[in-house]
Structure formats: structure tokens, C-alpha cells
Amino acid sequence: MEEEEEVVLCFLDKVLEDEDVFENDLDLDLDCPYTPLDCPYTSADGSPMAFKGDIENCLGMKKLVLSGFLASEEIYINQLEALLLPMRPLKATATTSKPVLTVEQIETIFYKIQDIYEIHKEFYDALFPNIQQWDDKVTVGHLFQKLASQLGVYKAFVDNYKLALETVEKCSQANSQFQKISENVKVKGPKDSKDRTTTVTMEALLYKPIDRVTRSTLVLHDLLKHTPKEHPDFALLQDALRISQNFLSSINEEIDPRRTAVTTPKGEARQLVKDGFLVEVSEGSRKLRHVFLFTDLLLCAKMKKTAVGRNQQYECKWYIPLADLTFQTLDDSDSCPHVQTLPEHEIEEMKIKISVIKSEIQKEKKAQKGQSRIVDRLRKKMNEQESWLLLHSPTIPFRIHNKHGKSFVFLLSSDYERSEWRESIQKLQKKDLQSCVLSTLELQVLTSSCFKLRTVHNIPVTSNKDDEESSGLYGFLHVIVHSATGFKESANLYCTLEVDSFGYFVSKAKTRVFRDTAEPQWNEEFEIELEGSQCLRILCYEKCYDKSKLNKDDNEIVDKIMGKGQVQLDPQTVQSKNWHVDVIEMNGIKVEFSMKFTSRDLSLKRTPSKKQSGVFGVKISVVTKRERSKVPYIVRQCIEEVEKRGIDEVGIYRISGVATDIQALKAAFDTNTKDILVMLSDMDINAIAGTLKLYFRELPEPLLTDRLYPAFMEGIALSDPAAKENCMMHLLRSLPDPNLITFLTLLEHLKRVAEKEPINKMSLHNLATVFGPTLLRPSESETSKPHITMASDIWSHDVMAQVQVLLYYLQHPPISIAELKRNTLYFSTDV
């Protein structure tokens, strides 16, 4: 028996290595993945062709992209024609005494195929002559924009897709004549193909429209890459890409990839629905796993170590049939397995190290020394650090249980991700599922198939991306959450905003709760810091005020997610002075929002206020002299209000306040409004914290001054503790009195905030990370030096040192101004 199993496994290994084992021969020609073109333009004999300049090169590559897409479009139209071919005779028999299918079944199976065919036939007929008569004046952007505007028909097709497949399956079982038709659909090949027709199943053809939307989006990416910005097509293609990306995001959760695993001996068709990398808590430590959700079970695997040159394989750690899987919460008697959580400052330090390595890689590439070994070594180091970050960052628990009560815990980075996994599982559990026990052979076969079937191939780190891929946005994203519609009944509603950073998503902002309404009008603006971000997520919640429903298993998050959606942060779209209005559709709910982006290099610039009567953008010495105070009134009042009612607020100074509230407070302080104290007492505490940060950020020069910046950088780098102490204290004595007294006042305030760290989760290091780069920045002459060329360089340039300077003073025993001024032991440095 063991010998037989071994023979079967060896055969299956060969089968699984074959790229097209589960596809018909047709897919060898028709379904080769669309590959972005970065190769040089080649002539008929394969030799590179020279172009007169970059524009000609761009347009030459553009023609290559379009020619490839046109060929695949011809194949797609042939596939749609093949689907429509049996529809006509089936309709004709539907009204006879011996119908093969009913009219209703025919309409369900072939729903919207005719419309899709006509759209693409019209597109093909319009595009073809343009490629045939190609020159630099040819425009095709309007064709792609029109095609994107007709994606609504695909939404209708996707909504009906599952029902169509189920109908094909039921009708095939009930009618042998239709079974023969559905399994032998004839597709004609391209005009220049030797193969006239190929046979494929109806089920495979029905997946083609879903696959086509994704591929069209890839083509748009490539066309934009090879279209000069001044070309008339650029803006039109950009718009088409935006429409396509938003459409894909809206239907992403509704599409189950038809990736069929090896059929089990029982004849069950097991399909992969979702997969991804998750962090599992196993034996008290974090382990990176690849989790696969099939139609009837959840499988947790890890990548096996294999010899060089051999195919990688997965090892199954455990699996749970979905019929046996539950999400029940913990009883008070249960305890969550202990897992080490690293201090946040270690996470922040690692981010800075990664940014520094990214800068080094860019410098090495620009140097063009041909020393790829240096770049490879840096990439390897960055991969190790990013993998470490991915493993240690997630903190939101996602617990599942099997029928025997055994629990498995994953840690996720965002509530969005946790909701996606839970909803995908619950959706499958609505079907009539039966428990199953896989034999050793079945489990090995299924685990082996995971490598072939996976949709997520690499952990989401920068070092796994191609050089041509966008590094994301560095700077500040301004988002206004306007309103939401589509709720069936009134509720207490709010939204949260998440952005990706270093391979995972983090929550950045939260609107107010709009009570007892079905049409919330928030109109709240937020400023979100981006660190190489490429995507914005919006989650809409119903607020729960019932404390009895506290869910310890879910990290005390009991609010119900009403909907969620995401939008790509396309640099070309958001990097403009104007607001970009958009809508995210989620579970029937529509959230309207606006956004615009400010790059980090622009945000580093400090613009002095033209009006010297206010406080923002005015020198601190001018403000204190006018007020006859040692510390500006705005600083004293914001500190007092935070200590009065915000010192226990989780994430104080880290969570963004509503931008409109911050601007209102800014205007009130600038005009010295009489009712400023009333405004402060009524205002959200995160807005007050944000106002204090904004004040320091908008000072004409940093609080610790441009003049002393280089000396602070040198002082913090000293190794000898005594020398560092003397230098750092001397630098404080060198500050102007208003700057020094304000700095020491802020220092003592931040220490008091950190004393509440068990409640507010803000350690000294967290606070140093928030305030360090604001109080201590290189002057504009420093940031404009030639060696700093990228936004990511600016982000990483000296940030670690800036944080360390503030942290040094925060960790120092209380500093008395009188003692500081009286002490003459400190050596004098040239500052």
C-alpha cells in the first residue's frame, strides 16, 4: 500500500510541476499571463532597434503594448463568440416540446455575454486601424476611457457569475445533452494561428470576462508608463486606469477565483478562494504562515526549506474543515496565549533603518559603478529587516476554533484584514458544508497543490518588488470624509482610515460618531502621514455603547463593521493642488470623500507668516515679547487642556485630529478670540494635540534652531557619556531664552504624558518619534543638498538622530533653568 501511495505521489509531483495541468490546451495560447513590457523594441530578426530619443522610444514601446493587447483582445472576442454560439440553438429548443434548457436557465447562464461581446467588438474594430497606421500622432486614450466607462456591464455579470456556474453544473447533471455541449465548446483560433479550433469547457469560458478586467488594468499601467505626459492620451489613460482600479476594488470581494485544487477521491471539487501571509501565535512565539482558504476547509502551511534548484514546497501545519470552524469568543476563564509584544520604539527604529537602506540602494544605483554586489547585499539586508518588521508589527488577534475546542490565533495589522478573512469564511459557511477528514495521501496532494494554486507569491515587502514598481508616497495625505448613504436603518456611525506602511496597514484617523442616522454627514478633514504608502482604506462602523458586549477576544473592538473599501493612491491623481473627489462603494454603502497630497519635501519648508499679529508662523521671540510671557499662550493652554482631559487618551499626539477643528483653533489663536477657552473645552482632544504639533511645525525655524542643528547631530553621536552630557547641556544653554523655556515646559509635559503609558500607550520613545522631527529639523539649505534627491531620502535623513536627541532629554533627570545657567563646567563648543 505504501509503495502504491509513493508511486501516486511521484506522479502527482510531475503533474503539479506542469504549468497547465488543470487547464485545457486552449489556455496555453489564450491564457498566457499578460507581462508588462520593459524590453527594447526589436526588429523582425530579433535585433534591438534604435530610437531617435526617449519620446520615440516611449511611443515604440507603446505600440508593442497595444499590439500585444490587440492580439489578446481578438482571442477574447473569439471566446465570447464561442459562448454565444450554443445560446441560439438552445433558445430555439426552449419553446419546443423537448427543451434542453428553460428560457430562464439560458438567460442565467449567458447573462450579459452578448453585451460584453458587442462592447469589445466595437473597441477592437476601432483600435485595429490605429495600430495598422501607427505614428506619433495616433491617439487611443479615448477608446480605453470609453471601454472603462462601460464596466458597469461587468458588475452585472459578476453579480450573476456564481449563479451562472451553479446553473451550468445543475443542468449538466440533469441533462446529458447539455453536459456534452458544456464540456465541448469550440473556440476558433486567431487569424494567423495554425490551430483552427480548440475545445474548452463552458465553465472555463465563463471565467474569461472576470479575468479580462484584471488584465486590462495591467495594460493601462503599461500604456501610461510608455506614454509621455504631454501626449494627449496621458490624461485619458490615467482616467481609464482610475475607473478600472476603483471597479476592481469594488468587486474584489465578490469574485471567487476559479482555481481548482486536485479533486479528492470522493469527487469533491475543492477550489481556492483566498490565500495570504499571516502571523500565527504558536508556542508563545510569532511564526509567519501562508494560509489557504478552500471552499470547504482552512489550511495553514509554512514554506519548507529546499535545496538550491528544487521547487519550493509547503508543509501543512494544520487544517480545519469549515463545517467545524467557529469564532466563539473567550470565556473569562480562558486566557489568550502569551506572546511577546515589542516596544513601539523598536518598531519605529526598524522603519528608519529600512528607510536608510533604501536611500543607500538608490545612491548606489545612481552612482552607476556597476557594483551590483553592493546593491544585492543591501537588498538582502533590507529583506531581512522588512521581514522582521512584518513578523513583529501585527497586534490585532484573530482567533478560530475547531470542533474539539482547540483554538488557533493569528495576529493581523488591521481590522480591515481581519474582517476580510472572517467574512470570506462565513460566506462559505452559509452553504451546506459537511465535515471531512483527509487521509495522509489527500492532505499531501492538497498541500502540494498549494504552491501551484497560490495567488499571493511573496511576502509584501519592498525588496520583493521590481525596480520599476512605485515606491509609494512620502508626505501628507489630506482626506475629507464627507458623507455616507445606503444604510437600511438609522445607527450610530463612524469611519476609520487606514494606509499601508512597510508592507502592512495601520489605522491613522477616525471620524466622530454620527448618532441615530442613516445618512451621516461628517465633513471632517484629516492629515495623514504617508511612509511609502500606495493604498487608502476606509472602514465604516456602527458604534456599540453596550459594555456587556465587550469582546476580549477581539482586543476590545466590539463595534460592527458595516462596510469597507479601498482606493489606490495613484501619484499622478493625488499629486495636484486641487482636491480629488471620489466614492468608495462597500456592501451597498457609498462613502464620499476628497483627498489631496503634499510631498514631504514641500512639508519640510517653513513659510513665515506675513502677518506678525498672529502666533502661527511667527518667531517665538516675537510672540513671547508681545504677550509678555516666557512661554507662548498657545503652548500653555494646549498643554493644560491635554493634561486635564486627554492624558488617558489612547494614542494622544499620535492619532490625527480633525483638520477642520485644528484650523478653527489655529484661527482662534491667531486672532486672539475671546472665547478661546470655551472652544478648547468643547473641542476633541486629538484636535487640541494636533494644534500644538502644528504650532511647532509652522514656526519659521525649529524650536531647537537651525544654527544649532549640526551641533545637536554631532552631540548625540558622541560615545563618551560625560562628553555627551556636557555637549547636550551646553547646547540647551545656547538656545535663546524663549526657545529654552518653552522646550523645557514641553519636555516636562511629555514626561507626564508618558507616566500614563499603560493607559494611553504613549511611551517616551513614541513621543520622541512624534515630536523629534518637528522640534529639530535640518534647515532648507541642508535639505536642498545634492545628495538628498528622493522623498524617502528626506524622510530617513537624520530622523533617527532627531528622535534620539529628544529622547535623550526626555530620559534625563529634571533640568533646572537656574542650575543650567549657573553651571559653568560645561565645555564650550563651536556652535
Residue pairs with C-beta under 8 A, 6 or more apart in sequence:
5 440
5 441
8 441
9 441
9 444
9 445
9 448
12 262
12 445
12 448
13 448
15 21
16 448
16 449
16 451
16 452
17 311
20 27
20 28
21 452
22 260
23 31
23 204
24 198
24 199
24 200
24 201
24 204
25 198
26 187
26 198
26 199
26 200
26 204
27 200
27 204
29 75
29 189
29 193
29 195
29 198
30 75
30 79
30 187
31 211
34 68
34 69
34 72
34 215
34 218
34 219
36 218
36 221
36 222
36 225
36 468
37 61
37 64
37 65
37 68
37 222
37 226
38 468
40 48
40 49
41 48
41 49
41 51
41 57
41 60
41 61
41 64
42 48
42 49
43 49
49 60
51 57
51 60
55 136
55 228
56 136
58 226
58 227
58 228
59 136
59 226
59 227
59 228
59 231
61 226
62 223
62 226
62 227
63 131
63 134
65 219
65 222
65 223
65 226
66 127
66 130
66 131
66 140
66 223
67 131
69 219
70 124
70 127
70 128
70 131
71 190
72 215
73 120
73 123
73 124
73 127
74 124
74 190
74 191
75 189
75 190
76 120
76 208
76 212
77 117
77 120
77 121
77 124
78 187
78 188
78 189
78 190
79 187
79 200
79 205
79 208
80 113
80 116
80 117
80 120
80 208
80 209
81 117
81 188
82 185
82 186
82 187
82 188
82 200
82 205
83 110
83 113
83 185
83 202
83 205
83 206
84 110
84 113
84 114
84 117
85 185
85 186
86 181
86 185
86 202
87 106
87 109
87 110
87 113
90 100
90 101
90 106
90 178
90 181
91 103
91 106
93 99
93 100
93 101
94 100
94 101
94 102
94 103
94 106
95 103
100 175
100 177
100 178
100 181
101 109
101 171
101 175
101 178
105 167
105 171
108 160
108 163
108 164
108 167
109 164
109 167
109 168
109 171
109 202
109 206
110 164
111 156
111 157
111 160
111 164
112 153
112 154
112 156
112 157
112 160
113 157
113 209
115 153
116 153
116 154
116 157
116 209
119 147
119 150
119 153
120 147
123 143
123 146
123 147
126 143
127 140
127 143
130 138
130 139
130 140
130 143
139 232
139 233
139 236
140 233
141 232
141 233
141 234
141 235
141 236
141 237
141 240
142 236
144 220
144 223
144 236
144 237
144 240
145 236
145 237
145 239
145 240
145 243
147 216
147 240
148 239
148 240
148 241
148 243
148 244
148 247
149 243
151 213
151 243
151 244
151 247
154 209
154 210
154 213
154 247
154 251
155 247
155 250
155 251
157 209
157 210
158 210
158 251
158 254
158 255
159 254
161 206
161 210
161 255
162 256
164 206
165 203
165 206
168 182
168 202
168 203
168 206
169 203
171 178
171 179
171 182
172 178
172 179
172 182
172 183
173 179
181 202
182 201
182 202
182 203
183 201
183 202
184 199
185 199
185 200
185 201
185 202
185 205
186 197
186 198
186 199
187 197
187 198
187 199
187 200
187 205
188 196
188 197
189 195
189 196
189 197
189 198
203 258
204 258
207 258
210 255
213 244
213 247
213 248
213 251
214 248
216 244
217 241
217 244
217 245
217 248
220 237
220 240
220 241
220 244
221 241
223 233
223 237
224 234
224 237
224 238
224 241
224 572
225 468
227 233
227 234
227 237
228 234
238 570
238 572
238 573
241 570
242 570
242 573
245 567
245 568
245 570
246 567
246 582
246 584
249 565
249 566
249 567
249 568
249 584
250 565
250 584
250 585
250 586
253 420
253 423
253 424
256 271
256 273
257 271
257 272
257 273
257 455
258 271
259 271
259 272
259 453
259 455
260 269
260 270
260 271
260 272
261 270
261 271
261 272
261 294
261 446
261 449
261 453
262 270
262 445
262 446
262 448
262 449
263 269
263 270
264 270
264 438
264 442
264 446
265 442
268 296
269 295
270 294
270 295
270 296
270 297
270 446
271 294
271 295
272 292
272 293
272 294
272 453
272 454
272 455
273 293
273 294
273 295
273 424
273 428
274 292
274 293
274 420
274 421
274 424
274 455
275 290
275 291
275 292
275 293
275 450
275 453
275 454
275 455
275 456
276 290
276 291
276 456
277 288
277 289
277 290
277 291
277 390
277 456
277 459
277 460
278 288
278 289
278 290
278 291
278 398
278 410
278 411
278 412
279 286
279 287
279 288
279 289
279 390
279 391
279 394
279 410
279 411
279 412
280 286
280 287
280 288
280 289
280 300
280 317
280 408
280 409
280 410
280 411
281 287
281 337
281 339
281 409
281 410
281 411
282 317
284 337
284 338
284 339
284 340
285 339
285 340
286 339
286 340
286 391
286 392
286 411
287 302
288 302
288 387
288 390
288 391
288 459
289 300
289 301
289 302
289 317
289 410
290 300
290 301
290 302
290 303
290 314
290 450
290 454
290 456
291 298
291 299
291 300
291 301
291 410
292 298
292 299
292 300
292 301
292 450
292 453
292 454
293 299
293 421
293 424
293 425
293 428
294 446
295 428
296 321
296 322
296 323
296 428
296 433
296 434
296 436
297 319
297 320
297 321
297 322
297 436
298 319
298 320
298 322
298 325
298 400
298 425
299 316
299 318
299 319
299 446
299 447
299 450
300 316
300 317
300 318
300 319
300 408
301 314
301 315
301 316
301 317
301 447
301 450
302 314
302 315
302 317
303 312
303 313
303 314
303 315
304 312
304 313
304 314
304 315
306 312
306 313
311 451
312 451
313 447
313 448
313 451
314 447
314 448
314 450
314 451
315 447
316 443
316 446
316 447
318 408
319 438
319 443
320 400
320 402
320 408
321 433
321 434
321 435
321 436
321 437
322 425
322 428
322 429
322 433
323 429
323 433
323 434
323 435
323 436
324 402
324 403
324 435
325 400
325 401
325 402
325 425
325 429
326 400
326 401
326 403
327 399
327 400
327 401
327 422
328 401
329 551
329 552
329 553
329 554
330 336
330 399
330 552
330 553
332 552
336 397
336 399
336 409
336 552
336 553
337 409
339 411
341 395
342 392
343 763
343 765
344 761
344 763
344 765
344 766
344 769
345 763
345 765
345 766
345 768
345 769
346 392
347 389
347 392
347 393
348 765
348 766
348 769
348 803
349 800
350 385
350 388
350 389
351 389
351 501
351 502
351 531
352 796
352 799
352 800
352 803
353 385
353 800
354 382
354 385
354 386
354 389
354 462
354 502
355 531
355 792
355 795
355 796
355 799
356 796
356 800
357 378
357 381
357 382
357 385
358 382
358 462
358 471
358 792
358 796
359 790
359 792
359 793
359 796
359 797
360 378
361 375
361 378
361 379
361 382
362 789
362 790
362 792
362 793
363 787
364 371
364 374
364 375
364 378
365 375
365 467
366 789
379 463
380 463
382 461
382 462
382 463
383 461
383 463
383 464
386 461
386 462
386 463
386 502
386 503
387 459
387 461
389 502
389 503
389 504
390 459
390 460
390 461
390 502
390 503
390 504
393 413
393 502
393 504
394 411
394 412
394 413
394 504
395 411
395 413
395 555
396 411
396 412
396 413
396 414
396 415
396 418
396 555
396 557
397 409
397 410
397 411
397 412
397 553
397 554
397 555
398 409
398 410
398 411
398 412
398 418
398 421
398 422
399 407
399 408
399 409
399 410
399 553
400 407
400 408
400 425
401 407
401 408
402 408
403 435
412 418
412 421
413 504
413 505
413 506
414 498
414 504
414 505
414 506
414 507
414 537
415 496
415 507
415 539
415 557
415 561
416 498
416 505
416 537
416 539
416 564
416 566
417 505
419 539
419 561
419 564
420 564
438 446
458 464
459 503
460 503
460 504
461 502
461 503
462 471
462 502
462 503
462 532
470 534
470 571
471 532
471 792
472 500
472 530
472 531
472 532
472 533
472 534
472 569
473 530
473 532
473 533
473 534
473 569
473 571
473 574
473 575
473 597
473 599
473 791
474 530
474 531
474 532
474 599
474 600
474 791
474 792
474 794
474 795
475 529
475 530
475 597
475 598
475 599
475 600
475 601
475 602
475 603
475 791
476 527
476 528
476 529
476 530
476 597
476 598
476 600
476 603
477 499
477 527
477 528
477 530
477 533
477 536
477 569
477 574
477 595
477 596
477 597
478 525
478 526
478 527
478 528
478 595
478 596
478 597
478 598
478 659
479 497
479 509
479 525
479 526
479 528
479 536
479 593
479 594
479 595
480 523
480 524
480 525
480 526
480 579
480 593
480 594
480 595
480 659
481 495
481 497
481 511
481 522
481 523
481 524
481 526
481 538
481 591
481 593
482 521
482 522
482 523
482 592
482 593
482 594
483 519
483 520
483 521
483 522
483 523
483 591
483 592
484 493
484 495
484 519
484 520
484 522
484 540
484 589
484 590
484 591
484 592
485 519
485 589
485 590
486 588
486 589
486 590
487 493
487 518
487 519
487 562
487 589
488 518
489 518
490 516
490 517
490 518
491 516
491 517
491 518
491 542
491 543
491 562
492 513
492 514
492 515
492 516
492 542
492 543
492 545
493 513
493 514
493 517
493 520
493 540
493 541
493 542
493 543
493 562
494 510
494 511
494 512
494 513
494 514
494 520
494 522
494 540
494 541
494 543
495 510
495 511
495 522
495 538
495 539
495 540
495 541
495 591
496 507
496 509
496 510
496 511
496 538
496 539
496 541
497 507
497 508
497 509
497 510
497 526
497 528
497 536
497 537
497 538
498 505
498 506
498 507
498 508
498 536
498 537
498 538
498 539
499 505
499 506
499 508
499 528
499 530
499 533
499 535
499 536
499 537
499 569
500 506
500 533
500 534
500 535
501 530
501 531
501 532
501 533
502 531
502 532
505 535
505 537
508 526
508 528
508 529
508 655
508 656
509 526
509 528
509 655
509 656
510 655
511 522
511 524
511 658
512 522
512 524
512 658
512 684
513 543
514 520
514 521
514 522
523 660
524 658
524 659
524 660
524 661
525 658
525 659
525 660
525 663
526 656
526 657
526 658
526 659
527 656
527 659
527 662
527 690
528 656
530 569
530 597
531 795
532 792
533 569
534 568
534 569
535 566
535 567
535 568
535 569
536 566
536 567
536 569
536 595
537 564
537 565
537 566
538 564
538 565
538 566
538 584
538 586
538 591
538 593
539 561
539 563
539 564
540 561
540 562
540 563
540 564
540 586
540 589
540 591
541 559
541 560
541 561
541 562
542 559
542 560
542 562
543 559
544 558
544 559
544 560
546 558
549 558
550 556
550 558
551 557
551 558
562 586
562 587
562 589
563 586
563 587
563 588
563 589
563 591
564 586
564 587
565 584
565 585
565 586
565 591
566 584
567 582
567 584
569 597
571 597
573 580
574 580
574 595
574 596
574 597
575 597
575 599
576 596
577 596
578 596
579 594
579 595
579 596
580 594
580 595
580 596
581 592
581 593
581 594
582 592
582 593
582 594
582 595
583 590
583 591
583 592
583 593
584 590
584 591
584 593
599 791
600 791
600 794
600 795
601 783
601 791
601 794
604 777
604 780
604 783
604 794
605 780
606 617
606 697
606 698
606 699
606 700
606 701
606 702
606 780
607 617
607 698
608 617
608 618
608 619
608 700
609 616
609 617
609 618
609 698
609 700
611 670
612 618
612 622
613 670
614 669
614 670
614 671
615 623
615 632
615 633
615 634
615 669
615 670
615 695
616 666
616 669
616 670
616 694
616 695
616 698
617 698
617 699
617 700
618 700
619 699
619 700
619 701
620 632
620 699
620 703
620 736
620 738
620 739
620 742
621 736
621 738
621 739
623 632
623 738
624 630
624 631
624 632
624 738
624 742
627 633
629 636
630 737
630 738
630 741
630 742
631 738
631 741
631 742
631 745
632 695
632 738
632 742
633 669
634 669
634 691
634 692
634 695
635 692
635 695
635 742
635 745
635 746
636 745
637 676
637 677
637 680
638 680
638 688
638 689
638 691
638 692
638 695
639 692
639 745
639 746
639 749
641 680
641 681
641 685
641 688
642 652
642 685
642 688
642 689
642 692
642 749
642 753
643 749
643 752
643 753
645 685
646 652
646 685
646 686
646 688
646 689
647 752
647 753
647 756
647 760
648 756
648 759
648 760
649 655
649 685
649 686
649 760
650 759
650 760
650 761
651 760
651 761
651 762
652 685
652 686
652 689
652 753
652 760
652 762
653 689
653 693
653 753
653 762
653 767
653 770
653 771
654 762
654 766
654 770
655 686
656 686
656 690
657 684
657 686
657 687
657 688
657 689
657 690
657 691
658 684
658 686
658 687
659 690
661 683
661 684
661 687
661 690
662 687
662 690
662 691
662 694
664 679
664 683
665 679
665 680
665 683
665 687
665 688
665 691
666 691
666 694
666 695
667 673
668 675
668 676
668 679
669 676
669 691
669 695
673 679
680 688
693 770
693 771
693 774
696 702
696 703
696 771
696 774
696 775
697 774
701 779
702 709
702 774
702 775
702 776
702 777
703 739
703 742
703 743
703 775
703 776
704 712
704 735
704 739
704 743
704 775
704 776
704 805
705 735
705 736
705 739
706 779
707 831
708 731
708 734
708 735
708 831
709 776
709 777
709 778
709 779
709 782
711 727
711 731
711 734
711 829
711 831
712 731
712 776
712 801
712 805
713 798
713 801
713 805
714 727
715 724
715 727
715 728
715 731
715 805
715 829
716 724
716 728
716 801
716 804
716 805
716 808
717 801
718 724
718 727
724 808
726 825
726 826
726 827
727 826
727 827
727 829
728 805
728 808
728 809
729 815
729 820
729 823
729 826
730 826
730 827
730 828
730 829
731 829
731 831
732 740
732 743
732 809
732 815
732 820
733 740
733 820
733 821
733 826
734 831
735 743
740 817
740 820
741 817
743 775
744 815
744 817
746 771
746 775
747 809
747 810
747 815
748 814
750 764
750 767
750 771
750 810
751 764
751 810
753 760
753 762
753 767
754 762
754 763
754 764
754 767
754 810
756 762
757 763
764 807
764 810
764 811
765 803
765 807
767 806
767 810
768 803
768 804
768 806
768 807
768 810
769 803
771 806
772 799
772 802
772 803
772 804
772 805
772 806
772 807
773 799
773 802
773 803
775 802
775 806
776 802
776 805
776 806
777 802
778 797
778 798
783 794
783 797
788 794
788 797
809 815
